[in-house]
Amino acid sequence: MTNRSFKLVLPVLALTTALGPGATPARAWGGKGHQMQARAALRALPAEMPAFFRGAVEEMAYLISEPDRWRTSEQPALTETAGASHSVKWEVVPRPLPANRHLYLIELVKQGKLDPPRMVRDYGTAAYAFQEWAEMLTAAFRRWRSMPESSEAERAVKRQLEQSILFMAGVAGHWATDVTNPMHASVHGSGWHSSVPNPNGFEGKGLHGRFESQFVDRAISLDDVAALVDDQPRLLGEWLREVEKVIAASNSHIEQIYIWDQKTPFGGGEEPAAAATFTAARLAEGARFARDLWYTAWRRSADPLP
C-alpha cells in the first residue's frame, strides 16, 4: 500500500446508453464490489509489474469505479455516450463481435437493429470499451518503459505518466469487471426481457441493484473474493476475443440469479448460502480478468510494435 498522494487525469476516451437526466444509473457490482475486485486483483499481480503500479492499492480502489461517476444528471451528453459501455446484451448483439466499435455500429444498422426507438444502449458496447482502454494502457506502458529519468524534469514527466497509467488501468479494469456481472451481460439486466420466453414467470423488479449492491454490500467480503483469486496471471490473447468469451460465460449465469430471486429475493437478507458463494465467484472472476488485463498490457508493451 502506498501513502503518496495522487492526481486524477481527465478521461481521455469515453465512447458510447443513456439514462435520462436525473435517473439513477445501475453500477455494476456497486462501489464495494468494484473496490474488492481492485484490491484482490492488485494482490495477485506478479513482482515483475512496476512497483508504482503494484503499490497503488488505494488509488486503484478509487479509480476502478470512475466510469460510474460519468453518469449523473449534470452529464446528460456523457451519460448518453459512455453509458452503453457498461454492458453487452449478449442475446441480441451481432456474433462474433465485429472487429471494432465502428464496424459493430455498422453491423447493427445493417441488421436493422438501430431503427428508432432502439438505440446503442439497447445492445451495449462494453466489449469495445474494454478493447480500446486495453490498447491505451498497453501503449502507455510502452512509453513508460522507454522514458528517461536522469534529470528532475524527466522524472517529473515520468511520474505524470505513471498517474495516467493508473487512470487508464482503473477505467480498463472497470470494463473488465462489469462484464463478469451477469446482469451486465444480458438483456435481462433490468427485469426479465419481454422478447425472451418466460415460462417460469420471472419478474426481477429492481433485481439489478438488489443483487449487485444491496446483497454484495451485506453478504460478501474482500476475503471471500480474494480467496478465489489465484496468483498465476494469464497472458490474454486478442483483446476483443478474450472479452467476448468472458461475456458469453457471464451471460450463461443470468437465469440462476432470477431463480434465486424468485424464491428468496436478493436484498431481503434470506438469500441461500449458495447465492453468496456464486456471487463471490463472479466477483473473483472479474478480479482475475482485470489482473490478467493489466499483466498482459504490461508484458505486451515489451514486444516490438506490430
N, C-alpha and C positions, 0 to 999 in steps of 0.2 A: 504494500500500500504506500502511496506517496502523499506527502503533505504539501507539495508545491501547488501554488495557485495555477489556474488555467483559464485561458480565454476561449470564447466560443466564436468561431468564424461564421460568417453568414452562409446559409445554404447556397451551394453553387449550382445545384440542379434539383429542381422539384417538378417533375413532369407527371402529368396526368395522374373523382367521384364526388360526387357532390352531395353535400348535406346543405340544406337551406340555411341562411344566416340565422343564428340563434339555436340551431339544432345541436344536440349533444352527440358527438361522434363516438362510434364504437372504437375502443382502443384495445387492440389485440393483446391479450394476456394482462391488460391493466398495468399500472405503474409498478406494482410489486412484482408481478410476473416477469416483466422485462428486466427489472433490476436483478432479480435472482438469476436470470439467464446470463446477463452480462458478467456477473461475479463468478458464476460457475464456469463460464467459457474462459475467462482470464486465468482462473486457477488451473485449467487444463492445457494451457499453452506450453510449448517446449521452451527450454532455456535459450535456444538459438534465436528466438524472437528478440527484437531490440528491447533493452531494459526500459526505455521510456514508455514503451507500449505495454509491457507486462506489468509495470508498476502503476498504470493509470486506472486503478480499480474504481475510485470514486468518480473520476471523470467519465468512464465508460458506463457506469451505473446510471449516470445522468443522461449522457448523450444517446444511449440506445432508445430512449423514448422521445427524442427530438422530433421525429416526423408527426407524432401525435399532437405536438404543440403547434403544428401548422394548420390546424383545423378548428378555428374559433369563429365567432360571429363577426369579428373585425377583419377576418381574412377570407371574404367570400370568393375572390378570384383564386387564391391559393388552395382553398378548400376544393374548389371545382377541379383544379388540375392535379394536385397532389393526392387527393383523397382516394382516387381509383387505384393508387399504388399499394394500398393496404390489403388487397385481396385479389383472388382469382376465382371466378365462378367456373370451376373445372368442368362441370357438366355441360356447359354451353359454349366454351371457347373453342376456336379452331385448334385441332390437334393433328400432328405435333405443332407446337407453338412456332409460328414464323420466326425468322432469324433475328429480327429487331422490332422495336416498338412501331416504327412506321409501317413495316410490312404487315404487322399484326392489325393495325387500323385499316389498312387497305383490304386485308382479307375479310375483316368484319363488314366492310362496305360491300365487297363482292358478294358476300353471303346474305346481304340484305338485313343484317343484324343491327344496323345503326339508324334505321328509319325511325323518325320520331314516333312515340316519345322515348324510345330506347336510346341510351347513351353509353359512353365508355364505362361509366360506373356500374352498368348492368353486367359487365363482363370482367373488369378488373385488369390491372397492369402490374401486379406485384412482381411477376417474373422478370419484367423488364427493368423495374426499379432495382431489383437485385443485380441483374446483369450489368447495368450501367454503373452503379456505385462500386461494384466489384472491380470493374475495369479502372475506374478512377483511383481506387485505393491501390491497385497494383502499380499504376503509373506513378503515383506519389511515392510509394516505397522505392521505386526505381530511382527517382530523383534524389531521395534521401541517401541512398547508397553512394551516389557519386558526388554528393555535395561536400565541398571542403569546409573545414572549421579551424583553420590555422590562425585566424585573426578574430578580434572581438566582433567585428561586423559580420563576418562569415558565420560565426557561432550564433549570432542573433537571428540571422536568416534561417539557419537550420533549425533552431528552436521553434521558430514560427511554423516551419513546415511540419514539425512534429505535432503542433497543435492542430494543423489542418488534417494530418493523417488521423488523429484521434477522432476528429469530427466526422470524416469520411467513414471511418470504421464503425462509429456508432450508428450512423444512418444506415450503412450497409447491413449492420447487424440487426437493425430493426426490421428491414425487409426479410432477412433470413429467418428471424424468429416469428414474424407474423404468419408466414405460410405454414408453419408447423402447428398452428391453431386450426383445427378442423372447421371452425366457424368462419375462417377467412379463406377457406379453400373450397367453398361450396355455394350454390345458390340458396342454401338453407341457412344462411348466416343470420337472418332476421325473422325466423319462423319458417315453418315448412312451406316451400315454394309451391304455388298453385299449379305450376307447369309439370310437376312430378306427381305420379300416382301416390296416394296416401291411404293405403288400406288399413293402417294402424291408427289413423286418426290423430297423428301428431299435430301439436299446435306450436308450442315453443315461444309463446308470447314473452318478450323480454329475456329470452334464454341467453342471448349473446352476452349481455352484461352480467347476468346472474352466474353464468359459467366462468367466464374469463376473469372477472373481477371479484364479485362477492364470494364465490366459492374458493377461488385461489387465495384471496386475501386471508380467509379464515382457516383453510384446511391444509395449505401447502407451505412448507418451509424451505429455506435455502438448502438446508441439509438434505431434505427429501430430493431436491433436484440435483445437487452436486454429487450425491452418492451414485447417480446414474450416468454421470459424465466421466468417461474413461480418460486416461492421459495419453492416448495414442491418436494424435491428429491424423486426419486422412487428407491426402492431396486430391483435390477435386478435379474433375475433367472440365469440359467446356461448360461455362457458367450457366447458359440457358438450359442445357440438357440436364444438368445437376438439379437445378431448382425445379424443373418440370417433374422429375422423379419424386422430389420431396412433396410437391403439391399433390400429386396423384396419391401418394401414400397417406397424406394428411386427409384428403377427401374421403378415403376409404373408412375413416372412423366416424364420420358425421352421424350416421344413423344410431350408433351406440349412445351418443350423447342424448339424442332425443328419446331413446328407450328409457334411460335412467331418469331423464327429466319428467317423463310421463308418470313414472312410478313414485318418485320422491324428488320433487322439483329442486333444481340447483338453487342455492341461496337460502334454503329453508332450514338448514342445519341437520337434516336427517339423511343426507346422501350416503350411499353404501361405501364401505371401505374400498371396494374395487374402483369406484369413481375417482377417489383420491390417488390411488396407485396409477390409474390410467392417465390422469391429468399431470402428475409429476413426470411420467414418462414422456408426454408430449412436450412439456416444458424443457426437459433434458434433451430431447431430440433437437429442439430449437437452439439450445446452448451449444450442442455439438456442431450443428450446422454453422452457427456463427463462428465458433472456434476454427472450424475447417476452412471457412471463407477467409478469415484473417491469415491463417497459416499458409494457405495456398497463394494468396496475394503476395505474401512476403517471399515465399520460395520462387514464385513465378517472376518476381521482379528482378531476380538474379540471372534469368535466362536472357539470351540475346533477343533483341526486338524481333518480332515476327516479320 
